[in-house]
Amino acid sequence: MKLPEAKQYLAKLEPYQQWMGVFAAMWGAYATVQAVINLNWIGRYPVYWLTHTSAALLQLSLGLLLGFTLIGKVVPNAAVKAKLASARFHLARFEGQLGVAGIVVGLILIVTFIFFGPR
């Protein structure tokens, strides 16, 4: 099912794509750190911890893909820019799969939080 008007709605979001990517990358980095801090959840909430961690890593990688241009403008160090460019090159090959995985893991995260999450 294709929606012809979807393209024009997505075009309206394009100017904000980089900022959304930077925000998503920062939120994904924060969630990844939280997952590492809460490693003790593995014993109590293993399903929730695993989905939380995978969602955080997916969000970090997708945020880097979306916000790469803006992040590259802010980072002054050429070596860091080169590493970011290399990471983006490797991630860009899987952009479609990462997007689908992000949607699926996000839905699974909601379900696991409801049934298996901390109370």
PyMOL commands that place a pseudoatom at each C-alpha (Angstrom):
pseudoatom trace, name=CA, resn=MET, resi=1, chain=A, elem=C, hetatm=0, pos=[0.000, 0.000, 0.000]
pseudoatom trace, name=CA, resn=LYS, resi=2, chain=A, elem=C, hetatm=0, pos=[1.504, 3.285, -1.141]
pseudoatom trace, name=CA, resn=LEU, resi=3, chain=A, elem=C, hetatm=0, pos=[0.293, 6.683, -0.114]
pseudoatom trace, name=CA, resn=PRO, resi=4, chain=A, elem=C, hetatm=0, pos=[1.038, 9.332, -2.758]
pseudoatom trace, name=CA, resn=GLU, resi=5, chain=A, elem=C, hetatm=0, pos=[0.761, 12.176, -0.262]
pseudoatom trace, name=CA, resn=ALA, resi=6, chain=A, elem=C, hetatm=0, pos=[3.253, 10.542, 2.122]
pseudoatom trace, name=CA, resn=LYS, resi=7, chain=A, elem=C, hetatm=0, pos=[6.173, 11.851, 0.061]
pseudoatom trace, name=CA, resn=GLN, resi=8, chain=A, elem=C, hetatm=0, pos=[5.128, 15.471, 0.528]
pseudoatom trace, name=CA, resn=TYR, resi=9, chain=A, elem=C, hetatm=0, pos=[4.688, 14.977, 4.288]
pseudoatom trace, name=CA, resn=LEU, resi=10, chain=A, elem=C, hetatm=0, pos=[8.140, 13.408, 4.550]
pseudoatom trace, name=CA, resn=ALA, resi=11, chain=A, elem=C, hetatm=0, pos=[9.571, 16.312, 2.548]
pseudoatom trace, name=CA, resn=LYS, resi=12, chain=A, elem=C, hetatm=0, pos=[8.265, 18.707, 5.211]
pseudoatom trace, name=CA, resn=LEU, resi=13, chain=A, elem=C, hetatm=0, pos=[10.246, 16.790, 7.864]
pseudoatom trace, name=CA, resn=GLU, resi=14, chain=A, elem=C, hetatm=0, pos=[13.492, 16.787, 5.903]
pseudoatom trace, name=CA, resn=PRO, resi=15, chain=A, elem=C, hetatm=0, pos=[14.861, 20.111, 7.256]
pseudoatom trace, name=CA, resn=TYR, resi=16, chain=A, elem=C, hetatm=0, pos=[14.531, 18.751, 10.801]
pseudoatom trace, name=CA, resn=GLN, resi=17, chain=A, elem=C, hetatm=0, pos=[15.948, 15.290, 10.051]
pseudoatom trace, name=CA, resn=GLN, resi=18, chain=A, elem=C, hetatm=0, pos=[19.465, 16.092, 11.228]
pseudoatom trace, name=CA, resn=TRP, resi=19, chain=A, elem=C, hetatm=0, pos=[18.286, 17.573, 14.517]
pseudoatom trace, name=CA, resn=MET, resi=20, chain=A, elem=C, hetatm=0, pos=[16.035, 14.572, 15.133]
pseudoatom trace, name=CA, resn=GLY, resi=21, chain=A, elem=C, hetatm=0, pos=[19.021, 12.349, 14.410]
pseudoatom trace, name=CA, resn=VAL, resi=22, chain=A, elem=C, hetatm=0, pos=[21.263, 14.181, 16.871]
pseudoatom trace, name=CA, resn=PHE, resi=23, chain=A, elem=C, hetatm=0, pos=[18.564, 14.002, 19.552]
pseudoatom trace, name=CA, resn=ALA, resi=24, chain=A, elem=C, hetatm=0, pos=[17.988, 10.288, 18.841]
pseudoatom trace, name=CA, resn=ALA, resi=25, chain=A, elem=C, hetatm=0, pos=[21.728, 9.574, 18.979]
pseudoatom trace, name=CA, resn=MET, resi=26, chain=A, elem=C, hetatm=0, pos=[22.073, 11.357, 22.322]
pseudoatom trace, name=CA, resn=TRP, resi=27, chain=A, elem=C, hetatm=0, pos=[19.016, 9.579, 23.728]
pseudoatom trace, name=CA, resn=GLY, resi=28, chain=A, elem=C, hetatm=0, pos=[20.322, 6.234, 22.428]
pseudoatom trace, name=CA, resn=ALA, resi=29, chain=A, elem=C, hetatm=0, pos=[23.715, 6.873, 24.033]
pseudoatom trace, name=CA, resn=TYR, resi=30, chain=A, elem=C, hetatm=0, pos=[22.013, 7.744, 27.324]
pseudoatom trace, name=CA, resn=ALA, resi=31, chain=A, elem=C, hetatm=0, pos=[19.837, 4.621, 27.172]
pseudoatom trace, name=CA, resn=THR, resi=32, chain=A, elem=C, hetatm=0, pos=[22.884, 2.469, 26.390]
pseudoatom trace, name=CA, resn=VAL, resi=33, chain=A, elem=C, hetatm=0, pos=[24.686, 3.862, 29.434]
pseudoatom trace, name=CA, resn=GLN, resi=34, chain=A, elem=C, hetatm=0, pos=[21.573, 3.183, 31.531]
pseudoatom trace, name=CA, resn=ALA, resi=35, chain=A, elem=C, hetatm=0, pos=[21.500, -0.407, 30.270]
pseudoatom trace, name=CA, resn=VAL, resi=36, chain=A, elem=C, hetatm=0, pos=[25.117, -0.871, 31.335]
pseudoatom trace, name=CA, resn=ILE, resi=37, chain=A, elem=C, hetatm=0, pos=[24.461, 0.733, 34.718]
pseudoatom trace, name=CA, resn=ASN, resi=38, chain=A, elem=C, hetatm=0, pos=[21.451, -1.545, 35.243]
pseudoatom trace, name=CA, resn=LEU, resi=39, chain=A, elem=C, hetatm=0, pos=[23.207, -4.803, 34.401]
pseudoatom trace, name=CA, resn=ASN, resi=40, chain=A, elem=C, hetatm=0, pos=[21.680, -6.272, 37.556]
pseudoatom trace, name=CA, resn=TRP, resi=41, chain=A, elem=C, hetatm=0, pos=[18.330, -6.268, 35.695]
pseudoatom trace, name=CA, resn=ILE, resi=42, chain=A, elem=C, hetatm=0, pos=[19.558, -9.241, 33.664]
pseudoatom trace, name=CA, resn=GLY, resi=43, chain=A, elem=C, hetatm=0, pos=[18.781, -11.557, 36.573]
pseudoatom trace, name=CA, resn=ARG, resi=44, chain=A, elem=C, hetatm=0, pos=[15.414, -10.001, 37.443]
pseudoatom trace, name=CA, resn=TYR, resi=45, chain=A, elem=C, hetatm=0, pos=[14.098, -8.743, 34.079]
pseudoatom trace, name=CA, resn=PRO, resi=46, chain=A, elem=C, hetatm=0, pos=[16.122, -10.474, 31.343]
pseudoatom trace, name=CA, resn=VAL, resi=47, chain=A, elem=C, hetatm=0, pos=[13.610, -10.029, 28.509]
pseudoatom trace, name=CA, resn=TYR, resi=48, chain=A, elem=C, hetatm=0, pos=[13.057, -6.364, 29.301]
pseudoatom trace, name=CA, resn=TRP, resi=49, chain=A, elem=C, hetatm=0, pos=[16.784, -5.651, 29.708]
pseudoatom trace, name=CA, resn=LEU, resi=50, chain=A, elem=C, hetatm=0, pos=[17.605, -7.318, 26.387]
pseudoatom trace, name=CA, resn=THR, resi=51, chain=A, elem=C, hetatm=0, pos=[14.934, -5.423, 24.455]
pseudoatom trace, name=CA, resn=HIS, resi=52, chain=A, elem=C, hetatm=0, pos=[15.825, -2.156, 26.225]
pseudoatom trace, name=CA, resn=THR, resi=53, chain=A, elem=C, hetatm=0, pos=[19.496, -2.570, 25.315]
pseudoatom trace, name=CA, resn=SER, resi=54, chain=A, elem=C, hetatm=0, pos=[18.819, -3.530, 21.706]
pseudoatom trace, name=CA, resn=ALA, resi=55, chain=A, elem=C, hetatm=0, pos=[16.417, -0.582, 21.320]
pseudoatom trace, name=CA, resn=ALA, resi=56, chain=A, elem=C, hetatm=0, pos=[19.052, 1.760, 22.760]
pseudoatom trace, name=CA, resn=LEU, resi=57, chain=A, elem=C, hetatm=0, pos=[21.734, 0.518, 20.376]
pseudoatom trace, name=CA, resn=LEU, resi=58, chain=A, elem=C, hetatm=0, pos=[19.393, 0.745, 17.390]
pseudoatom trace, name=CA, resn=GLN, resi=59, chain=A, elem=C, hetatm=0, pos=[18.379, 4.262, 18.362]
pseudoatom trace, name=CA, resn=LEU, resi=60, chain=A, elem=C, hetatm=0, pos=[22.011, 5.277, 18.714]
pseudoatom trace, name=CA, resn=SER, resi=61, chain=A, elem=C, hetatm=0, pos=[22.947, 3.872, 15.307]
pseudoatom trace, name=CA, resn=LEU, resi=62, chain=A, elem=C, hetatm=0, pos=[19.900, 5.313, 13.509]
pseudoatom trace, name=CA, resn=GLY, resi=63, chain=A, elem=C, hetatm=0, pos=[20.439, 8.677, 15.192]
pseudoatom trace, name=CA, resn=LEU, resi=64, chain=A, elem=C, hetatm=0, pos=[24.032, 8.730, 13.981]
pseudoatom trace, name=CA, resn=LEU, resi=65, chain=A, elem=C, hetatm=0, pos=[22.858, 7.969, 10.458]
pseudoatom trace, name=CA, resn=LEU, resi=66, chain=A, elem=C, hetatm=0, pos=[20.278, 10.755, 10.463]
pseudoatom trace, name=CA, resn=GLY, resi=67, chain=A, elem=C, hetatm=0, pos=[22.350, 13.369, 12.250]
pseudoatom trace, name=CA, resn=PHE, resi=68, chain=A, elem=C, hetatm=0, pos=[25.749, 12.655, 10.773]
pseudoatom trace, name=CA, resn=THR, resi=69, chain=A, elem=C, hetatm=0, pos=[26.002, 15.865, 8.735]
pseudoatom trace, name=CA, resn=LEU, resi=70, chain=A, elem=C, hetatm=0, pos=[25.139, 18.081, 11.688]
pseudoatom trace, name=CA, resn=ILE, resi=71, chain=A, elem=C, hetatm=0, pos=[27.411, 16.139, 14.047]
pseudoatom trace, name=CA, resn=GLY, resi=72, chain=A, elem=C, hetatm=0, pos=[30.242, 16.427, 11.510]
pseudoatom trace, name=CA, resn=LYS, resi=73, chain=A, elem=C, hetatm=0, pos=[29.843, 20.226, 11.448]
pseudoatom trace, name=CA, resn=VAL, resi=74, chain=A, elem=C, hetatm=0, pos=[30.135, 20.495, 15.238]
pseudoatom trace, name=CA, resn=VAL, resi=75, chain=A, elem=C, hetatm=0, pos=[33.084, 18.149, 15.802]
pseudoatom trace, name=CA, resn=PRO, resi=76, chain=A, elem=C, hetatm=0, pos=[36.363, 20.066, 15.322]
pseudoatom trace, name=CA, resn=ASN, resi=77, chain=A, elem=C, hetatm=0, pos=[38.747, 17.089, 15.470]
pseudoatom trace, name=CA, resn=ALA, resi=78, chain=A, elem=C, hetatm=0, pos=[39.587, 15.615, 12.046]
pseudoatom trace, name=CA, resn=ALA, resi=79, chain=A, elem=C, hetatm=0, pos=[40.367, 12.167, 13.496]
pseudoatom trace, name=CA, resn=VAL, resi=80, chain=A, elem=C, hetatm=0, pos=[36.963, 11.979, 15.166]
pseudoatom trace, name=CA, resn=LYS, resi=81, chain=A, elem=C, hetatm=0, pos=[35.308, 13.115, 11.923]
pseudoatom trace, name=CA, resn=ALA, resi=82, chain=A, elem=C, hetatm=0, pos=[37.108, 10.337, 10.059]
pseudoatom trace, name=CA, resn=LYS, resi=83, chain=A, elem=C, hetatm=0, pos=[35.912, 7.743, 12.585]
pseudoatom trace, name=CA, resn=LEU, resi=84, chain=A, elem=C, hetatm=0, pos=[32.360, 9.069, 12.331]
pseudoatom trace, name=CA, resn=ALA, resi=85, chain=A, elem=C, hetatm=0, pos=[32.528, 8.906, 8.540]
pseudoatom trace, name=CA, resn=SER, resi=86, chain=A, elem=C, hetatm=0, pos=[33.758, 5.325, 8.736]
pseudoatom trace, name=CA, resn=ALA, resi=87, chain=A, elem=C, hetatm=0, pos=[30.977, 4.368, 11.151]
pseudoatom trace, name=CA, resn=ARG, resi=88, chain=A, elem=C, hetatm=0, pos=[28.389, 6.030, 8.923]
pseudoatom trace, name=CA, resn=PHE, resi=89, chain=A, elem=C, hetatm=0, pos=[29.739, 4.218, 5.861]
pseudoatom trace, name=CA, resn=HIS, resi=90, chain=A, elem=C, hetatm=0, pos=[29.404, 0.860, 7.613]
pseudoatom trace, name=CA, resn=LEU, resi=91, chain=A, elem=C, hetatm=0, pos=[25.951, 1.651, 9.022]
pseudoatom trace, name=CA, resn=ALA, resi=92, chain=A, elem=C, hetatm=0, pos=[24.587, 3.096, 5.759]
pseudoatom trace, name=CA, resn=ARG, resi=93, chain=A, elem=C, hetatm=0, pos=[24.662, -0.319, 4.108]
pseudoatom trace, name=CA, resn=PHE, resi=94, chain=A, elem=C, hetatm=0, pos=[22.109, -1.526, 6.645]
pseudoatom trace, name=CA, resn=GLU, resi=95, chain=A, elem=C, hetatm=0, pos=[19.976, 1.610, 6.893]
pseudoatom trace, name=CA, resn=GLY, resi=96, chain=A, elem=C, hetatm=0, pos=[16.755, -0.042, 5.699]
pseudoatom trace, name=CA, resn=GLN, resi=97, chain=A, elem=C, hetatm=0, pos=[17.206, -3.107, 7.866]
pseudoatom trace, name=CA, resn=LEU, resi=98, chain=A, elem=C, hetatm=0, pos=[18.062, -0.948, 10.890]
pseudoatom trace, name=CA, resn=GLY, resi=99, chain=A, elem=C, hetatm=0, pos=[14.904, 1.100, 10.348]
pseudoatom trace, name=CA, resn=VAL, resi=100, chain=A, elem=C, hetatm=0, pos=[12.689, -1.976, 10.203]
pseudoatom trace, name=CA, resn=ALA, resi=101, chain=A, elem=C, hetatm=0, pos=[14.486, -3.489, 13.190]
pseudoatom trace, name=CA, resn=GLY, resi=102, chain=A, elem=C, hetatm=0, pos=[13.997, -0.228, 15.099]
pseudoatom trace, name=CA, resn=ILE, resi=103, chain=A, elem=C, hetatm=0, pos=[10.252, -0.319, 14.511]
pseudoatom trace, name=CA, resn=VAL, resi=104, chain=A, elem=C, hetatm=0, pos=[9.972, -4.002, 15.447]
pseudoatom trace, name=CA, resn=VAL, resi=105, chain=A, elem=C, hetatm=0, pos=[12.142, -3.687, 18.555]
pseudoatom trace, name=CA, resn=GLY, resi=106, chain=A, elem=C, hetatm=0, pos=[10.246, -0.555, 19.604]
pseudoatom trace, name=CA, resn=LEU, resi=107, chain=A, elem=C, hetatm=0, pos=[6.954, -2.450, 19.466]
pseudoatom trace, name=CA, resn=ILE, resi=108, chain=A, elem=C, hetatm=0, pos=[8.483, -5.403, 21.316]
pseudoatom trace, name=CA, resn=LEU, resi=109, chain=A, elem=C, hetatm=0, pos=[9.866, -2.994, 23.925]
pseudoatom trace, name=CA, resn=ILE, resi=110, chain=A, elem=C, hetatm=0, pos=[6.386, -1.652, 24.613]
pseudoatom trace, name=CA, resn=VAL, resi=111, chain=A, elem=C, hetatm=0, pos=[4.997, -5.169, 25.049]
pseudoatom trace, name=CA, resn=THR, resi=112, chain=A, elem=C, hetatm=0, pos=[7.881, -6.351, 27.234]
pseudoatom trace, name=CA, resn=PHE, resi=113, chain=A, elem=C, hetatm=0, pos=[7.616, -3.251, 29.412]
pseudoatom trace, name=CA, resn=ILE, resi=114, chain=A, elem=C, hetatm=0, pos=[3.941, -3.924, 29.978]
pseudoatom trace, name=CA, resn=PHE, resi=115, chain=A, elem=C, hetatm=0, pos=[4.370, -7.631, 30.791]
pseudoatom trace, name=CA, resn=PHE, resi=116, chain=A, elem=C, hetatm=0, pos=[7.977, -8.078, 31.930]
pseudoatom trace, name=CA, resn=GLY, resi=117, chain=A, elem=C, hetatm=0, pos=[9.236, -4.658, 32.980]
pseudoatom trace, name=CA, resn=PRO, resi=118, chain=A, elem=C, hetatm=0, pos=[10.167, -3.436, 36.420]
pseudoatom trace, name=CA, resn=ARG, resi=119, chain=A, elem=C, hetatm=0, pos=[7.268, -2.794, 38.754]
for i in range(1, 119): cmd.bond("trace and resi %d" % i, "trace and resi %d" % (i + 1))
show_as sticks, trace
zoom trace
